[in-house]
Amino acid sequence: MSQQSPTPEVDGTPQVWVLDDDALLTELLVRTLGETGLRAQPLTDPRAFLSAANALPDAPTVLLCDLQMPGLDGISLARELRAGGFLHPIVLMSAHFDVDNMLEAMREGFFQVIRKPLDLATLPLELKRAYEQAEDDWRRRQTVDSIQQQVEKLTSREQEVVQALGLGLMNKQVADRLDLSIKTIEAHRQRIMGKLGLRSANALIRFSIEWRLLAGGPAAQQAGARPH
């Protein structure tokens, strides 16, 4: 298997990127993971992956990387990836963990820390677990992005109405909260449903609750607050 650049087509996005400066080890790991059903791609240059990370297709994936690599160690790489918006699970492997770098790895939020020599029987299970988390996180982000795109169709006042509905308030309570008449709230609701393509009041309530829970809508404790 030849070394590839981290720029695959969407349909070929690896489930696992295997990053280690030992090319023979990366090839072995890719073969091992492939035998258990995981698509993997080998890399030996952490800087190349860092440069290409922002251009990777939007798909769930896992990074398995070594701690000690020339030019950029695994913990520093993870820190730079996170700063650039890389949200996927990262699994760190090394034969040289001490208390300090273990604590640092924990602070950086690695999904798992694995000691070398690697157990090739259990490693695929760990990475499948990481990939399942990557899928869950990715689906959640897709839902949040979809809801936020819908919300951006609404005026600020319409967003306030949706927020109030997400707190379980009735039309009269929403009207009191926003210092508007009930008829005005009802008119806002109709316009909101039209903009969002919702066919029922129940669908609007579900949308408002999803926004609150998934996309950073108002907290429940704000239900009694009046806008200024």
Buried (B, 14 or more C-beta within 10 A) or exposed (E): EEEEEBEBEEEEBBBBBBBBBEEEBBBBBBEBBBEBEBBBBBBBBBEBBBEBBEEBEEBBBBBBBBBEBEEBBBBBBBBBBEEEEBEBBBBBBBEEBEEEBBEBBEEBEBBBBBEBEBEBEEBBEBBBBBBEBBBEBBEEBEEBEEBEEBBEEBEEBBBBBBBBBBBEBEBEBBBBBBEBEEEBBEEBBEBBBEBBEBEEEEEBBBBBBBBBEBBEBBEEEEBEEEEE
